[in-house]
Amino acid sequence: MRIVGLTAYRIRIPLRRRIRHASHTRTETENLLVRCVLQDGSEGFGEGVPRDYVTGETIDSAFALLRRSDLAGQCEDCRDFERAVALAERLRLMAVPGDERGCEGNAARCAVELAILDAYGRHFGRSLSDVVPLLAPELYRAQSRVRYSGAITTARGMKTLAAAIVFRLYRFRQVKIKVGMEGYDDRKRLGVVRRWGGRKIDLRLDANEAWTPANAVERIRELEPFGISAVEQPLPHAEAGYLRELRRQIHTPIMLDESLCGRFDAERAVEGHFCDLFNLRLSKCGGFIPSLRLAQFAKQHGLGCQLGCQVGETAVLSAAGRHFAASVEGLRYLEGSYDRHLVQEALATQDLTFGWGGWAAALPGPGLGIVLDPAALQRVTIRQESLLEP
């Protein structure tokens, strides 16, 4: 069974609220969707979320890269799901000049890879979760439901108090707080969350590269009394070499995000003793399979992992993340499935938003296990381009 069609969609979706952190402010999202069609008409969808401040990609650069890449030459006959998974893992886009880290095509690759796995999964009656025992059996553990974290982004004052109370009432076990934004008193905000959210809730921080080697130790130490379990990306990627010394001076585990986009970054982090945890975001890391390989690498080197997400993911990436979360054991924190809380069009006919306490059920059915609403996709599409025609 061969791939006979690949189509790229540029979609623009307003967010239900403004999302701000130390690196960026966003009121809408522009994502890349890819549709894959097989000889028998089976179709699948994949999604990537290009972010220039993470992997150096934009929506325009992602389209250009897909046009330059030899996708047709990589398509081959797949007689079973195992061969389709191997095809997806071998998928390569054209190298981007000057991209030493090998990450400037990750969102585009993720969209194509997921579309291929979704299409072949539907054809062969296999779930995306089945990729894990095929490629990383030592990480595989099937779970009937998973539990996501809550997040506090720009809330301050009474809004911080309200968020803390809501997370406590709704029995969330973990909450991430964005810190390092200009004009925000992070110590005061954490004090409110700890007091009203309760002593048992797991609090972690995300600085989004906000601090410097000169002030990061002081910033983290003043927040450690509130019982934080991790701090994500405290320094800009360009300053990642200082993380080894930073770790010696604080008690809180360090998680890499912007500095962890692929195998090059992972190897550098281990060699330099930069961190304790990896934040694996499927789009940022190049897809389901590259993220799985990074989880393997982390385990081999005694590091923990978080499954993260991109702001503005639709149900396509939410579903892919759900499969990852429900089949990979030992993930320290889970993020994602914010669908109806964040995007005005999640695109699927079913609602994947997490429920009470952050709980969400594993997805049954072949491929991604979701159905896209054609009318919704049409409403948000602003550009469509064929990458491979029959």
N, C-alpha and C positions, 0 to 999 in steps of 0.2 A: 504494500500500500504506500503510495507516494503522495507528497505534498504537491498540489496543483495550483494553489493560490495563496498569496500573502498580501494583505492590505494593511496599510498604516493609517491611523486616524489621529488627528490632532484635536483634542477635546478641551473645552474650557468650561469650568464649573465654578460658580460662586460658592464661597464658604458661608456657613450660617453665622459665623462670628469672626472677627479679626483675630488672627493668630500672630503673636509677636514673641520673639525671643531675642537673645543678644546678637544674633547674626542677621535676622531678617524679620520683616513684617509682611503678612500676606492676607489678602481678602478674597482671593480666588486662586484656583489651581489650573495649570495647563499640563495635561498628561498625554502620554503616548499610548494608544491602544493598537494592538496588532491582531488581525483576524487571520487564522490559518484554515485552509480548506483542503481536505484529502480527496482522493479520486472518487470515493463513494459518497461524497457530499458531507461527510462528518466535518464539523467545524469547531474551532476552539479559539479562545481569546486570551491575550496576555496584556500586561500593563507595565509601563515604566514611568517613573516620575523624575524627569531630569531637573537637577538643581545645580546651578553653576557654582554655588558656594560649598557644595559637598564633593561632587565628582568632576566639576568643570564642564558639565553638559548643559545645554539649553534645548528647548524643544526643536529649534531650527537645526542645531548641530546634530541632534539625534536623527532627524529626517535625512540630513545630508549624508551622515555616516551609513545609514541603511541603504541609501541609493548607491553609494560607492562599494558596498560590500557584496561579495559573490554569494548570495543566498541560494540561487538556483543550483550552483555547483556543489553545494553541501547537502542538497536533498537527495535521498536515496530510498530505495524500496525497503520498507520495514515490515517484516512478516510477523512480528510479535512485539509486545510492549517493551521487552528488554532491549531490542534493537532500536526502538524509538527513543528510549532513555539514553542509550549510547550516542545516538545522533544528536540529541539535545545537549549532551555534555560536550561533544566535540565542536559545537557551534562556535564559530569565530567571526567577529566583525573585523573590518580592515583596521589596522593599527593607526592610532592618531599620532602624528608627528610630535615629538617632545613629551609624550605621555609616559614618563618613566615608571609611574605607579601602575599603569595598565588599567585605569579605571574610567577614562573619559568616554567609554561607550557602554558603561554598565547598565544604565537605565534602558537603552535601546536593546541590548542583549537580553535583559530580563523580559522585556515585552515579547520578543520573538520566542525565546525559550519557553515561556509559560504558554504561549499560544500553541506551540508544537506539542507540548506535553498534554494540554487540555484536549486538543483534537485527537491525538492518538489514544489518550485515555478513554475518550468516549467511544472511539472505534473498537478498541479491544476490551471495553468494559472494565477498565482498571482506574483506580483512584490515584490522584496525585500523591497521596500518602504512601502509595506502594513504592514510590521511588526510594524511600528511606531504607527499607530492608534490603532492597536490591544493591544499593551503593554503600550504605553505612549500617550494616546489621548491628554493630556494637552500640549504636546510638538509638536503635529503634525501640519504641515502647508505645503501643497503641493506647490512646486515652479516649474515653467517651465524651469528655468535656474538658475545657481548659479555663483558666482564670486570668483575666487581663488586669492591668494596673489602671488606676485613675491618674489624671494629670492636672496640675494647676499651672497655667501659663502666665497670663498677665494680671491675674487677680491680686488686689491689694486692698487694705482697709476692710470694710465690711464684706466685700466680695471674697476675701480670703477666709474670713470667719464663716461665711455661708458655705463655701466650698468644703471646708473642713468638716462642718456639721453634716453636709450631704453625704460625703464619703463615709463618715462614721455610721450614719443612719442606714445607708445602703450596703454596709458591711464589706467595704473594700478592704483588702488585706494589704495592698501596696499602693503608694501614691508617689508620683514623680513631680518635683517642683522645679520650674525654670528659674534660674538665678543669674545674677550678673548684669541685669538690665539697668541702664542709667536711670537714676531717680528712684530706684526701688530700695527699700530697707529690708534686705534679705533676712537679717537676724530677727527683726520684728515679725516678718511674715512666717518664718519657721516656728517662732514661739507661739503664734496663734494656731498654726496647724497642729503642732504637737499638743497644745493644751486642749483644743476642742476636737481634734481628730482622735485623740487617745494615745496612751503610751504603747499600745500593742501594734499600732499601724506601722508598717515598714516605710520609712521616708528615704528617698534618694534624690540627688540633685542633678540637674543638667545645666552646665554653664555655657554650652555652645561656643566655646573658644573665647569666652569673655575676659578671662584674666591673663596676667602676664607672669613670667618667671619671677618678677620682682614683688608681686602682691598675692600670688596664688596661695602660698602657705598661710599667710595671715587670714585671707578670706575663708579658707577651709577650716582652719583652727577655730575661728570664731563661730562657726556653724556646727562643729562636731559635738558640742554639749547637747544638741537637740537629738542626738542618737541617729545620725544618718548612716545608711548602709552602703552607699556608693556615691561617687561624684563622677559625672560623665563629661568628658572632654573639657577639662579645666583650662587648657592652654590651646592657642591656635596651632594648627597642624605644623606650621613652619617652626614652631618652638617645641615640637614633640621630644626633641633630644633632652630637654630639661626634666622630663617626667620621671626619669630614674631618680634624680636627686629629690624631686618633690615627694615621691613615695616614701623616701627615707625620713621625711620630716613631718608626716601626718599619719593618722591611724586609719583613715578611711580608704577603702579600696578604690582604685581608679579604673574607669571604664573608657575605652576608646570608641569614638563614633566617627567624626570627620577624618580621623587619622587611621581608620580601619575600613578600607574600601576593597580590599582584595588580598591575594596571597603575598604580594610584595610587601604591603603594609604589615601583614601578620608576622611575616618572618622578621622584619625590622623591629617590630614591637617585642618579640620574644628575645631577639639578640640584645636589644637595648634595655630589657627589663622595664618597659614603659608602663605596663598595666597589669591589672588583675582580671579584667573582664573585657570581652568583645561585645559591641552592639552590632548585631547582624540585622541589617535591613535588606530585604530581598532586592529592591530596585537599586539601592546603593552598591550592593555587593555583586550585582550581575546576574541575579536569578536564584531560583530554588536550589539548583545543584551546586553552584559556587558557594552559596551560603552554607549548604550542608557540608561541603569540604572544609570550610572555615571552622565549622563546629567540630569536625573531626580533629583539625589541627589544634584547636583550643584545648580539647580534651587530652590530646597527646602531650601537651605542655603544661597541664595542670591549671588552665585558665577557665573561668566561667563564661557564660554567654547570656546575653539578653536577646530576645527577638524584638526588634524595634519596628517602626513603621515611618512612612513619610507623611507629612501633612498633606491632606487632600487625596489620599488613596480612595479609589472607588471599590466596589464589591469584588472586582477581579483580584486586586492585590490583597484585599481583606480575606478572600477565600483561600488564596495561596498561603497567606500567613497562618490561617486556621489549620490547614493541613500540616504545615511545618510544626506548629505548636502542639498539635495532637498526635504527632508521631515521633518527635525528637525528645528524648528524655533529658532531664537535668537543666532545662533552661531556667535561669535564675529569676528573670522577669519577662513578662509578656506585654507588648503594646500592639494596638491595632483594633480593627473592627469598630471604629468611631462613627461608622457610616451616617446614620440619621442625625447624630449629634453634630456633624461637621459639614458634610457636603450636601448641597441641595439636590443633587442627582447622584445616587449611588449606582445606578444603571441596572441592577439585578431585579428580577421579579420577586425575590424573597429578601427579607431584611436580615442582615448579618450582624447587626449591632449587638454588642454584649449586653447582658441583662443584669439582674440584681447581683451585687457583689462582684461584678466583673465576669461572671460565669457565661460561657457560650458552649454550645454543643459542637462536637465534631461533625464534619459534613459527610453525609453518605453520597452514594452515586458516583458515576464515572467522571474522570477528568477533575475539573475544579468543583464539580457538584453544584453549580449554579447555572441559571439561565438568564442571559442578558435580555433586557427589554429593548427591542429594535427602535421603538418610538423615542425612548429616552436617549439612546445613542445618537439618533438623528438630531434631537434637540440640542445636544451639546457639541456636535461635530462642527468644526470650523474649517477643516481641511481633510481631504482623503486622497491617498496616493497608492497606486498598485505597485507592489515590490516584486511580485511574481504572478504571472498570468498563465492560464492553461494553454 
